[in-house]
């Protein structure tokens, strides 16, 4: 009888451990998925910033050319 109570108690402990493990795995999976999403967003932002920087540099060159043209009119 004592052995049965011990076995039942151990089984309950194992079930609790299994449930806790399962919850932890779900949280881990969620965090991994969130990290992947964040990495993709960061890569997209990086690409957008690179493109914006290229456009800014082009605009800066155009302004420099305009400044030179205004300073040296070819009348």
C-alpha positions in Angstrom: 0.0 0.0 0.0 2.8 2.4 0.9 4.5 1.6 -2.5 1.3 2.5 -4.4 1.1 5.9 -2.6 4.8 6.5 -3.4 4.3 5.6 -7.1 1.2 7.8 -7.4 3.1 10.7 -5.7 6.0 10.2 -8.1 3.7 10.0 -11.1 2.1 13.3 -10.1 5.5 14.9 -9.8 6.5 13.6 -13.2 3.3 15.0 -14.7 3.9 18.4 -13.1 7.5 18.4 -14.4 6.2 17.5 -17.9 3.6 20.3 -17.9 6.2 22.8 -16.7 8.7 21.6 -19.4 6.0 21.9 -22.0 5.1 25.5 -20.9 8.8 26.4 -21.0 9.2 25.0 -24.5 6.2 27.0 -25.7 7.7 30.1 -24.2 11.1 29.4 -25.8 9.5 28.7 -29.2 7.6 32.0 -28.9 10.8 33.9 -28.1 12.6 32.3 -31.0 9.9 33.2 -33.4 9.9 36.7 -32.1 13.6 36.9 -32.5 13.4 35.8 -36.1 10.7 38.3 -36.8 12.8 41.1 -35.2 15.8 40.1 -37.2 13.8 40.3 -40.4 12.5 43.7 -39.4 16.0 44.9 -38.7 17.2 43.7 -42.0 14.4 45.5 -43.7 15.1 48.7 -41.8 18.8 48.4 -42.7 18.0 48.1 -46.3 15.6 51.1 -46.2 18.3 53.2 -44.4 20.9 52.2 -47.0 18.6 53.2 -49.9 17.7 56.5 -48.1 21.4 57.2 -47.6 22.1 56.7 -51.3 19.3 59.1 -52.2 20.5 61.6 -49.7 24.0 61.5 -51.1 22.7 61.9 -54.6 20.6 64.9 -53.5 23.7 66.3 -51.8 25.7 66.0 -55.0 22.9 67.7 -57.0 22.9 70.6 -54.5 26.6 70.9 -54.8 26.3 71.1 -58.6 23.6 73.7 -58.3 25.7 75.7 -55.9 28.6 75.6 -58.3 26.3 76.7 -61.2 25.0 79.6 -59.1 28.4 80.7 -58.1 29.8 80.5 -61.7 27.1 81.7 -64.1 27.9 81.1 -67.7 26.4 84.3 -69.1 
